[in-house]
């Protein structure tokens, strides 16, 4: 699946239970079309209790980010601070991602 979203982009969730939340992209799965966003779609993970070499016990219930489909997020325009679509523009012989849309400023993201 062709995605114009990259790791460390700031995105906003546009649909689902976490609609309106913003976060940084931690991971992108291009084959399946999923992204993992920081602080979004938190899931409980039960970690088994283990004894470390120092004698401390680790384990318990952790909250981890689950993946969501890439179509459910939009990149946040750095200038207007609103969700925008992504377009490609050629500048100085290089492909550059720009913001597009009604409230977008058209700034380069790279």
N, C-alpha and C positions, 0 to 999 in steps of 0.2 A: 504494500500500500504506500502510495506516495504522500508523505507528510511534509509540510513546510514548517513544522514545529521542531525545535531543537532543545537539547538539555540546557538548563539554566534560563530559559525564557520565562517571563512572568505572564501567567495566564489567569483567566477568570472562568469559572464554571458557569455555563449558560443554561443547564437543565439538570434535573435530578434533585436528590435530597440536599446536596451541598450547593445549590444554585446561589450565585452571588459571591461565593468565597473565592479568594485569590491566593495564589501560591506559585512557587517556583517549580519548574519541572525537574524531577529527580532522575527519571528514566523514560526512555522512549522505546517501544517495541514496534518497529516498522513492519515486521511480517504480519502481526495480528492487528495492528492499528490501535494499540493501547498506549496510554501515558500514565505515569505515576506523578501526582502533584503533592507537594509538601503540605501537610495539614488537611488534606481532603480525602474523603472516603476511608476514614479510620476503621480498622478492623482489630478485633481482639485476637491475640496469638498466645497460646498456652505453651510456655517454654518449660521443659522438664527441669527439675532441681538437680544440680550437679555440684560436686565438690571440686574446688580448684586446688592447685598445688599449694597455694598460700593458706588453705584451710577455710576460705570463705565459701558460702553457699550461694549459688546463683540460680535464677529461675523465677517463675511466677507468671503473671499475666501481663503481657506487653500490648501496647497499641501500635499498630503499623499501618502505613498508608497502603491502600489497595489500588489497583489500576482502574482507570476509567477509559472509555472510548474517546479517541481523539476528536471525534465530531462533537463532543459535549463540552469542549473548551475553546475559548478564543483568546488570542494574544492581546495583551494590554499595550496600547499605544503609549510610549514613554512621555510624549509631550502633552497630549490631551487627557491622559489617564483614563481612557475609556476603551472598551473592547473594540477590536478592529479585525478585519480580514487581512490576509497576507498576499502580497503580489510580488512578482519578480521584475526587476528592472536592470538593464545592463548599463553600468557606469564604468568608464575606463577599461572596457573589455572584460569586466567581471560581473557575474550575476550577484545582485544585491537584493535582499528581502526588504520590502517597504510595506508600510501600513496602508490599507485602502478602506474606504467606506465613508459613511455619512459624517461621523465625528472624527475621522482619522486625519492626522497631520501630514501623512505622506513621508514621514521620516524613515531613514534607513535603519534597520535593526542590527546589522552586522558591524 
